[in-house]
Structures are given as C-alpha cells and as structure tokens.
Amino acid sequence: WDDHTIAVGYRDPSGARFGRPNEQPWDVDGPYWNLHGNGGLLSTAADMLAWDEALAGDDVLDADAKAKLFTPHIPLDSEVGYGYGWNVIPTPAGVVTFHGGTNLIFYAELVRFADQNVAVFMVTNSLESDDENVAFDLAGQVLNHSFPGLFDD
C-alpha cells in the first residue's frame, strides 16, 4: 500500500494524530495487534463489497457452510447470538448479521441483511462513542425500519 492510500487515524476527542497503521511501532516479537490480522487488515470499500457479494453467492461457501457461519452458536444475551465470527440478531426487518472491530482509533463494521440483499459497511478514522449506531441507522433508512435499543447497554 502506498502511504497516500492509507487513512490517518486521529484520537477522539483530542483530535491528536495517531497515524497510519503501518506507521505504528513493532514490539520485539513482531508487530503490535493493530498490524496483525486480528485488527490490522487493510481494506477498501470496494473490497468489502466484493466480500459481501462473495458471501451472498456460492463461490466461496456453499449453503451448508453459510448456514453454519451465520447460525448463532453462542448466546450473548436473550436476543443476540454469536455465529462463527458474526453477531446474529433476529429483528422485525429480518435477521441481521454483523461484525465490527476497533483499536479505539479506527472503527469498521459490516452489517448484512441477507434476505433483503442489503449490506452497509462503515469505517471511521476517529472513533466516537456513537459510531456503532451509524451502520444500523443507514440500514434502517434503506429498509424503512429503526432498531431502537440495539446498543442501549
């Protein structure tokens, strides 16, 4: 990646420059978590669209594998379950699967309503307290539905 194509992160609320993920220091045993695959994958909106389209099709995973992937195997609370890497919530607008991640500077989330063929991907380079609601707010506008209480706790 060329530096000019990688977003610069900023600390909220101070706005101090955090820098790019590839500018962060390495530890003695390798890169910190923000440069490992569990938190430091660099991607683009076009990549995420391609990933969503791959998940919708059968080229990457067949129907049985997708059913396992998006089935809640672990209850997180009375309504939310966790599949293989996906939060799964039944809503009046259909089942939503989503996953997000943050290093407290950058935040990204992919929200999928597979039955409606709707996906919303959002990313920010300066995390604010209500950023978890943005993707659901956008999905709600597309689906003409609101998701009150989803992030109350």
Long-range contacts (C-beta under 8 A, 24 or more apart in sequence): 1-42, 6-42, 7-106, 7-123, 7-125, 8-125, 9-105, 9-106, 9-125, 9-126, 10-105, 10-125, 10-126, 11-105, 11-126, 12-126, 12-127, 12-128, 13-128, 15-126, 18-105, 21-106, 33-103, 34-103, 39-101, 39-103, 40-103, 45-121, 45-123, 48-110, 48-121, 49-119, 49-121, 51-110, 52-110, 52-112, 52-119, 52-121, 55-112, 55-114, 56-114, 56-117, 70-95, 70-97, 70-114, 89-150, 91-145, 91-147, 92-145, 93-140, 93-143, 93-145, 93-147, 96-139, 98-135, 100-132, 100-135, 102-127, 107-131, 107-132, 109-134, 109-135, 110-135, 111-135, 111-136, 111-139, 113-139, 113-143, 116-143, 118-142, 118-143
